[in-house]
Amino acid sequence: MEKHYLHFNAAAMMDAAKGYVTYMNEGGKNMVTLAGAKEHC
C-alpha cells in the first residue's frame, strides 16, 4: 500500500490500515454483515 497508493488520500488510508492492524493484534474483534435486495422480474 505504501508503494502503490499515492493519491491524495493515501496518508489517511495508511493511517486507518495501520490502526486496524494494531487493533486486531491487540485482540480486537470485528463483525461483517451483508445485506442486499432481491431482484424481482
A tleap script that builds the chain and sets N, CA, C and O, in Angstrom:
source leaprc.protein.ff14SB
mol = sequence {
  NMET GLU LYS HIE TYR LEU HIE PHE ASN ALA
  ALA ALA MET MET ASP ALA ALA LYS GLY TYR
  VAL THR TYR MET ASN GLU GLY GLY LYS ASN
  MET VAL THR LEU ALA GLY ALA LYS GLU HIE
  CCYS
}
set mol.1.N position { 0.821 -1.195 0.000 }
set mol.1.CA position { 0.000 0.000 0.000 }
set mol.1.C position { 0.862 1.255 0.000 }
set mol.1.O position { 0.530 2.237 -0.664 }
set mol.2.N position { 1.943 1.231 0.724 }
set mol.2.CA position { 2.785 2.432 0.781 }
set mol.2.C position { 3.429 2.739 -0.565 }
set mol.2.O position { 3.769 3.889 -0.841 }
set mol.3.N position { 3.601 1.714 -1.411 }
set mol.3.CA position { 4.248 1.916 -2.712 }
set mol.3.C position { 3.260 2.298 -3.807 }
set mol.3.O position { 3.572 3.135 -4.654 }
set mol.4.N position { 2.069 1.694 -3.800 }
set mol.4.CA position { 1.165 1.840 -4.936 }
set mol.4.C position { 0.028 2.834 -4.727 }
set mol.4.O position { -0.556 3.300 -5.705 }
set mol.5.N position { -0.299 3.169 -3.494 }
set mol.5.CA position { -1.397 4.098 -3.244 }
set mol.5.C position { -0.835 5.488 -3.004 }
set mol.5.O position { -0.563 5.867 -1.865 }
set mol.6.N position { -0.665 6.236 -4.065 }
set mol.6.CA position { -0.022 7.533 -3.989 }
set mol.6.C position { -0.986 8.686 -4.248 }
set mol.6.O position { -0.539 9.815 -4.452 }
set mol.7.N position { -2.281 8.438 -4.246 }
set mol.7.CA position { -3.243 9.510 -4.477 }
set mol.7.C position { -3.353 10.401 -3.241 }
set mol.7.O position { -2.735 10.114 -2.215 }
set mol.8.N position { -4.116 11.456 -3.328 }
set mol.8.CA position { -4.170 12.470 -2.281 }
set mol.8.C position { -4.628 11.933 -0.931 }
set mol.8.O position { -4.274 12.499 0.102 }
set mol.9.N position { -5.397 10.867 -0.915 }
set mol.9.CA position { -5.954 10.353 0.327 }
set mol.9.C position { -5.145 9.176 0.885 }
set mol.9.O position { -5.600 8.504 1.811 }
set mol.10.N position { -3.959 8.922 0.336 }
set mol.10.CA position { -3.164 7.762 0.733 }
set mol.10.C position { -2.747 7.820 2.202 }
set mol.10.O position { -2.732 6.787 2.871 }
set mol.11.N position { -2.412 8.991 2.714 }
set mol.11.CA position { -1.973 9.099 4.111 }
set mol.11.C position { -3.090 8.687 5.065 }
set mol.11.O position { -2.838 7.967 6.031 }
set mol.12.N position { -4.306 9.127 4.812 }
set mol.12.CA position { -5.440 8.757 5.662 }
set mol.12.C position { -5.715 7.262 5.572 }
set mol.12.O position { -6.017 6.632 6.585 }
set mol.13.N position { -5.618 6.685 4.380 }
set mol.13.CA position { -5.857 5.264 4.218 }
set mol.13.C position { -4.781 4.449 4.939 }
set mol.13.O position { -5.090 3.435 5.566 }
set mol.14.N position { -3.531 4.881 4.853 }
set mol.14.CA position { -2.451 4.173 5.541 }
set mol.14.C position { -2.620 4.266 7.052 }
set mol.14.O position { -2.403 3.280 7.756 }
set mol.15.N position { -3.000 5.418 7.553 }
set mol.15.CA position { -3.254 5.566 8.996 }
set mol.15.C position { -4.360 4.614 9.446 }
set mol.15.O position { -4.242 3.966 10.486 }
set mol.16.N position { -5.427 4.532 8.664 }
set mol.16.CA position { -6.538 3.651 9.004 }
set mol.16.C position { -6.103 2.190 8.960 }
set mol.16.O position { -6.460 1.414 9.847 }
set mol.17.N position { -5.346 1.807 7.949 }
set mol.17.CA position { -4.891 0.420 7.813 }
set mol.17.C position { -3.966 0.033 8.966 }
set mol.17.O position { -4.089 -1.057 9.525 }
set mol.18.N position { -3.053 0.916 9.316 }
set mol.18.CA position { -2.134 0.635 10.430 }
set mol.18.C position { -2.895 0.565 11.750 }
set mol.18.O position { -2.585 -0.270 12.599 }
set mol.19.N position { -3.872 1.422 11.927 }
set mol.19.CA position { -4.697 1.385 13.128 }
set mol.19.C position { -5.495 0.098 13.219 }
set mol.19.O position { -5.646 -0.465 14.303 }
set mol.20.N position { -6.007 -0.372 12.086 }
set mol.20.CA position { -6.762 -1.627 12.059 }
set mol.20.C position { -5.869 -2.801 12.440 }
set mol.20.O position { -6.273 -3.666 13.216 }
set mol.21.N position { -4.656 -2.832 11.896 }
set mol.21.CA position { -3.713 -3.906 12.222 }
set mol.21.C position { -3.398 -3.892 13.713 }
set mol.21.O position { -3.386 -4.945 14.352 }
set mol.22.N position { -3.145 -2.723 14.269 }
set mol.22.CA position { -2.872 -2.613 15.706 }
set mol.22.C position { -4.062 -3.092 16.516 }
set mol.22.O position { -3.897 -3.843 17.478 }
set mol.23.N position { -5.244 -2.671 16.141 }
set mol.23.CA position { -6.477 -3.069 16.828 }
set mol.23.C position { -6.628 -4.587 16.834 }
set mol.23.O position { -6.919 -5.180 17.873 }
set mol.24.N position { -6.431 -5.219 15.672 }
set mol.24.CA position { -6.580 -6.669 15.581 }
set mol.24.C position { -5.476 -7.385 16.360 }
set mol.24.O position { -5.745 -8.397 17.007 }
set mol.25.N position { -4.260 -6.888 16.313 }
set mol.25.CA position { -3.153 -7.512 17.044 }
set mol.25.C position { -3.338 -7.428 18.551 }
set mol.25.O position { -2.783 -8.240 19.293 }
set mol.26.N position { -4.108 -6.460 19.005 }
set mol.26.CA position { -4.366 -6.303 20.436 }
set mol.26.C position { -5.622 -7.045 20.880 }
set mol.26.O position { -6.113 -6.831 21.988 }
set mol.27.N position { -6.142 -7.913 20.020 }
set mol.27.CA position { -7.292 -8.735 20.387 }
set mol.27.C position { -8.632 -8.185 19.964 }
set mol.27.O position { -9.668 -8.710 20.373 }
set mol.28.N position { -8.642 -7.148 19.162 }
set mol.28.CA position { -9.899 -6.561 18.704 }
set mol.28.C position { -10.691 -7.532 17.848 }
set mol.28.O position { -10.133 -8.443 17.237 }
set mol.29.N position { -11.978 -7.329 17.814 }
set mol.29.CA position { -12.861 -8.182 17.021 }
set mol.29.C position { -13.728 -7.321 16.126 }
set mol.29.O position { -14.034 -6.173 16.451 }
set mol.30.N position { -14.122 -7.887 14.994 }
set mol.30.CA position { -14.992 -7.199 14.048 }
set mol.30.C position { -16.080 -8.144 13.580 }
set mol.30.O position { -15.905 -9.362 13.587 }
set mol.31.N position { -17.198 -7.579 13.175 }
set mol.31.CA position { -18.291 -8.348 12.605 }
set mol.31.C position { -18.589 -7.769 11.225 }
set mol.31.O position { -18.664 -6.554 11.047 }
set mol.32.N position { -18.753 -8.650 10.272 }
set mol.32.CA position { -19.096 -8.223 8.923 }
set mol.32.C position { -20.533 -8.646 8.655 }
set mol.32.O position { -20.893 -9.807 8.851 }
set mol.33.N position { -21.340 -7.711 8.213 }
set mol.33.CA position { -22.716 -8.027 7.844 }
set mol.33.C position { -22.924 -7.639 6.387 }
set mol.33.O position { -22.380 -6.643 5.911 }
set mol.34.N position { -23.701 -8.421 5.704 }
set mol.34.CA position { -24.006 -8.150 4.309 }
set mol.34.C position { -25.513 -8.104 4.124 }
set mol.34.O position { -26.245 -8.888 4.728 }
set mol.35.N position { -25.960 -7.210 3.310 }
set mol.35.CA position { -27.381 -7.108 3.014 }
set mol.35.C position { -27.545 -6.773 1.539 }
set mol.35.O position { -26.677 -6.149 0.929 }
set mol.36.N position { -28.627 -7.181 0.999 }
set mol.36.CA position { -28.876 -6.867 -0.404 }
set mol.36.C position { -30.350 -6.968 -0.717 }
set mol.36.O position { -31.145 -7.478 0.071 }
set mol.37.N position { -30.683 -6.481 -1.857 }
set mol.37.CA position { -32.072 -6.538 -2.301 }
set mol.37.C position { -32.215 -7.645 -3.340 }
set mol.37.O position { -31.351 -7.824 -4.199 }
set mol.38.N position { -33.289 -8.362 -3.249 }
set mol.38.CA position { -33.571 -9.413 -4.218 }
set mol.38.C position { -34.253 -8.795 -5.424 }
set mol.38.O position { -35.224 -8.052 -5.278 }
set mol.39.N position { -33.759 -9.090 -6.593 }
set mol.39.CA position { -34.338 -8.532 -7.812 }
set mol.39.C position { -35.607 -9.286 -8.176 }
set mol.39.O position { -35.625 -10.517 -8.191 }
set mol.40.N position { -36.656 -8.551 -8.467 }
set mol.40.CA position { -37.918 -9.136 -8.887 }
set mol.40.C position { -38.102 -8.911 -10.375 }
set mol.40.O position { -37.902 -7.805 -10.876 }
set mol.41.N position { -38.482 -9.964 -11.073 }
set mol.41.CA position { -38.688 -9.853 -12.528 }
set mol.41.C position { -40.142 -9.667 -12.851 }
set mol.41.O position { -40.505 -9.555 -14.022 }
savepdb mol mol.pdb
quit
